[in-house]
Amino acid sequence: MDASFMVTNRRSGCCEVIEMSGDLDIATAPQLEGVIDRMMVIPDHIIVDMSQLTFIDSTGLRLLMRASTLVEGRIWLKGCSRHVRRLLDVSGISELFCLEQDRLNGHRVISKGRAARMSGSDSGYKLGVEVDLRPELAQHRSDEMAENLAS
Protein backbone atom coordinates (compact mmCIF):
# COMPACT_ATOMS: atom_id res chain seq x y z
CA MET A 1 0.00 0.00 0.00
CA ASP A 2 1.32 3.43 -1.01
CA ALA A 3 1.45 5.86 1.94
CA SER A 4 0.84 8.81 -0.39
CA PHE A 5 -2.76 7.72 -1.08
CA MET A 6 -5.62 6.87 1.24
CA VAL A 7 -9.20 5.96 0.42
CA THR A 8 -12.08 5.30 2.82
CA ASN A 9 -15.73 4.66 2.21
CA ARG A 10 -18.95 4.51 4.17
CA ARG A 11 -22.65 4.24 3.50
CA SER A 12 -24.82 7.28 4.23
CA GLY A 13 -28.48 6.62 3.46
CA CYS A 14 -28.82 5.90 -0.25
CA CYS A 15 -25.30 7.21 -0.98
CA GLU A 16 -21.88 5.66 -0.87
CA VAL A 17 -19.34 8.24 0.35
CA ILE A 18 -15.74 7.77 -0.83
CA GLU A 19 -13.00 10.01 0.56
CA MET A 20 -9.58 10.15 -1.09
CA SER A 21 -6.35 11.90 -0.21
CA GLY A 22 -2.91 11.98 -1.79
CA ASP A 23 -1.92 10.82 -5.29
CA LEU A 24 -4.33 8.64 -7.31
CA ASP A 25 -2.28 7.05 -10.07
CA ILE A 26 -1.52 3.68 -11.63
CA ALA A 27 0.29 2.52 -8.48
CA THR A 28 -2.48 3.48 -6.04
CA ALA A 29 -5.56 2.89 -8.21
CA PRO A 30 -6.02 -0.71 -6.98
CA GLN A 31 -7.00 0.71 -3.56
CA LEU A 32 -9.88 2.69 -5.08
CA GLU A 33 -10.75 -0.22 -7.35
CA GLY A 34 -11.03 -2.44 -4.27
CA VAL A 35 -13.46 0.00 -2.64
CA ILE A 36 -15.59 0.07 -5.80
CA ASP A 37 -15.51 -3.74 -6.11
CA ARG A 38 -16.55 -4.23 -2.47
CA MET A 39 -19.75 -2.20 -2.75
CA MET A 40 -22.27 -4.83 -1.73
CA VAL A 41 -25.35 -2.89 -2.81
CA ILE A 42 -25.38 -0.63 -5.84
CA PRO A 43 -25.90 2.85 -4.36
CA ASP A 44 -28.35 5.39 -5.71
CA HIS A 45 -25.55 7.95 -5.73
CA ILE A 46 -21.84 8.12 -4.95
CA ILE A 47 -20.22 11.13 -3.32
CA VAL A 48 -16.48 11.27 -3.95
CA ASP A 49 -14.68 13.75 -1.69
CA MET A 50 -11.65 14.88 -3.70
CA SER A 51 -10.75 17.87 -1.53
CA GLN A 52 -7.54 16.19 -0.28
CA LEU A 53 -6.53 14.66 -3.63
CA THR A 54 -3.17 16.04 -4.83
CA PHE A 55 -2.77 14.16 -8.12
CA ILE A 56 -4.89 12.13 -10.54
CA ASP A 57 -3.95 10.41 -13.80
CA SER A 58 -5.92 8.60 -16.49
CA THR A 59 -6.09 5.43 -14.38
CA GLY A 60 -8.00 7.34 -11.72
CA LEU A 61 -10.30 8.83 -14.35
CA ARG A 62 -11.05 5.39 -15.75
CA LEU A 63 -12.05 4.17 -12.28
CA LEU A 64 -14.38 7.14 -11.80
CA MET A 65 -15.92 6.42 -15.21
CA ARG A 66 -16.33 2.76 -14.26
CA ALA A 67 -18.07 3.77 -11.04
CA SER A 68 -20.42 5.98 -13.09
CA THR A 69 -21.64 2.88 -14.92
CA LEU A 70 -22.39 1.07 -11.65
CA VAL A 71 -24.34 3.74 -9.82
CA GLU A 72 -28.11 4.05 -10.17
CA GLY A 73 -28.06 7.86 -10.11
CA ARG A 74 -25.15 10.29 -10.17
CA ILE A 75 -21.62 10.64 -8.91
CA TRP A 76 -20.83 13.89 -7.14
CA LEU A 77 -17.16 14.87 -7.25
CA LYS A 78 -17.10 17.04 -4.16
CA GLY A 79 -14.16 19.35 -3.43
CA CYS A 80 -12.94 19.00 -6.99
CA SER A 81 -10.11 21.47 -7.74
CA ARG A 82 -10.14 23.62 -10.85
CA HIS A 83 -7.33 21.48 -12.25
CA VAL A 84 -9.40 18.29 -11.91
CA ARG A 85 -12.35 20.11 -13.49
CA ARG A 86 -10.15 21.11 -16.40
CA LEU A 87 -8.90 17.55 -16.78
CA LEU A 88 -12.49 16.27 -16.86
CA ASP A 89 -13.45 18.93 -19.42
CA VAL A 90 -10.45 18.28 -21.66
CA SER A 91 -11.10 14.52 -21.43
CA GLY A 92 -14.72 15.06 -22.46
CA ILE A 93 -16.21 13.29 -19.45
CA SER A 94 -17.29 16.10 -17.13
CA GLU A 95 -20.96 15.55 -18.02
CA LEU A 96 -20.81 12.13 -16.35
CA PHE A 97 -20.45 13.79 -12.94
CA CYS A 98 -22.00 16.41 -10.71
CA LEU A 99 -19.26 18.98 -10.09
CA GLU A 100 -21.29 21.31 -7.88
CA GLN A 101 -19.30 22.63 -4.93
CA ASP A 102 -22.17 23.96 -2.81
CA ARG A 103 -23.42 21.18 -0.53
CA LEU A 104 -27.15 21.87 -0.89
CA ASN A 105 -26.94 22.36 -4.65
CA GLY A 106 -24.85 19.20 -4.95
CA HIS A 107 -27.47 17.13 -3.15
CA ARG A 108 -30.19 18.70 -5.30
CA VAL A 109 -28.32 17.93 -8.53
CA ILE A 110 -27.53 14.30 -7.73
CA SER A 111 -31.11 13.64 -6.70
CA LYS A 112 -32.47 14.82 -10.08
CA GLY A 113 -31.51 11.91 -12.30
CA ARG A 114 -29.12 9.42 -13.75
CA ALA A 115 -25.63 10.20 -14.98
CA ALA A 116 -25.00 10.26 -18.69
CA ARG A 117 -23.84 6.87 -19.93
CA MET A 118 -20.91 6.12 -22.17
CA SER A 119 -21.90 5.17 -25.70
CA GLY A 120 -19.56 2.40 -26.78
CA SER A 121 -16.32 2.99 -28.64
CA ASP A 122 -17.53 6.24 -30.19
CA SER A 123 -17.13 8.05 -26.89
CA GLY A 124 -14.40 10.49 -27.92
CA TYR A 125 -12.80 10.34 -24.47
CA LYS A 126 -9.14 11.32 -24.29
CA LEU A 127 -7.77 9.50 -21.29
CA GLY A 128 -4.03 9.60 -21.85
CA VAL A 129 -3.75 12.61 -19.53
CA GLU A 130 -2.83 13.38 -15.96
CA VAL A 131 -2.84 16.38 -13.69
CA ASP A 132 -0.70 17.24 -10.69
CA LEU A 133 -2.64 19.29 -8.15
CA ARG A 134 0.33 20.60 -6.21
CA PRO A 135 0.28 24.39 -6.77
CA GLU A 136 3.85 24.71 -8.00
CA LEU A 137 3.34 22.10 -10.74
CA ALA A 138 -0.37 22.19 -11.47
CA GLN A 139 -0.62 25.13 -13.87
CA HIS A 140 2.40 24.03 -15.91
CA ARG A 141 1.13 20.44 -16.24
CA SER A 142 -2.39 21.64 -17.00
CA ASP A 143 -1.22 24.00 -19.77
CA GLU A 144 1.09 21.33 -21.18
CA MET A 145 -1.76 18.80 -21.18
CA ALA A 146 -4.07 21.20 -23.04
CA GLU A 147 -1.38 21.87 -25.66
CA ASN A 148 -0.81 18.14 -26.18
CA LEU A 149 -4.51 17.41 -26.56
CA ALA A 150 -5.02 20.32 -28.95
CA SER A 151 -2.47 18.93 -31.37
N, C-alpha and C positions, 0 to 999 in steps of 0.2 A: 504494500500500500504506500502510495506517494504522500508524504507529509504536507506537500504544498496544495493538496486538494482534499476537501471534506464534503460529504454529502449526507444529509439526514432527511428522513421523511416521516410524516405522520398523517393520520386521517383526521379531517375536521369536517364533520357533517358529510355532505355529498362530495367534498373536495379532497384530493390528495395534495398535501403541501410538501414540496421538495425545496430544501435550502442547500445552496452550494456556496463554497468559498474556495478561493485559491485559483489554480490554473486547471481548466478543463481542456485536455488535449488527448492525443492518441494513447499516451501512457496512463492517464487517469480515467478515461472514458469507461473502462469496465466497471468502475465503482457506480457510476450513474446508471449504466446498463443493468447492473444487478438490482438496483432499486426499482427500475422500471419493470424488470422481469418478475420481481417478487410481489407486485401489486396483485393481491388475491381477487379483488373485485374491481372491475373496470369503473373508475370514478366518473361522475358526471363532468367534473372539471378538474384541472390540475393547476395549482398555483406554484410557479417556480420562482423562488426568491433568489435573484441574481445580484443583489446589492453588494455582496462580498466577493463576487467573481472578479478575478484580475486578468484572466486570459481565456479565450475560447478559440478553437480552430474548427475546421470543417467536420471533424469527428464528433465534436459536441453538437454542432448544428444538425448533423444526421440523426443523432439520438433524440433531439428535440422534435425533429420532423417525425421520427418513428413514434414518439409518444403522442403526437397529434393525430396519428391514425388509430390509436388505441382508445382515446378518450371519447366519451359520449358527447361532450359539449365542446368547451374551449380550453385552451391553455393560456394562462395569464403569466407573462414574463414580467414579474414585479421587480422594481429596482434596477431595471435595465439601463445601462449607461448609454450615452449618445453614440459611443463607438460600437456597441453591440447592435443598437438600432440601425446604424449605418451598414453594418455587416449584413443584417437581415434584409435591408432594402436592396443592397447591391446584389445579394444572392437571389433576390426575387421571391423570398418566402415570408416576408413580414406579415402578409395577409393571413397566414395560418395561425397567428397568435394575437392575443390582446396585449397591447403594449402600454395601456393606460397606467399612469403613475399615481393618480389619485385613488385612494382605497375604495371609496364609495362608488366612483365611476367604474373602477375595475370590476367590482362585484356586479354592477349593473350590466356591463358589457358582456361578461362571461355568462350571465344568466339568460341572455337574449337568444342564443342559438348555437348551432354547431360550427366548428371550425371549417374553413375551406379544405377540401380534400385534394390530394395530389392526383393528377390525371395522367397516369402512366408515364411512358418514356418521353412524352412531349411536354415535359414540365418546364423546361428552360432554366432550371436551377443551376447556379454556378457555385459549386461547393468546394472548389479547390482554393479556399481563402481562409485566412485566420486574422485575428485581431488581438493585439496586446493592450490591455486596459490600464497598464501603468502609465501615469501621466507623461513621463519623460519619453516614452516610446510610442504611445498610442497615436498621436496625430501623424507622425511620420509613417507608421505602418498602415494607417488608415488611408492616407493620401497615396502611398505606394500601391496598396491594394486596388484602389479605384483606377489608377493609371493602368495597371495590369489588366483589369477587367475591361477597360474601355478599348484596349487594343485587340 
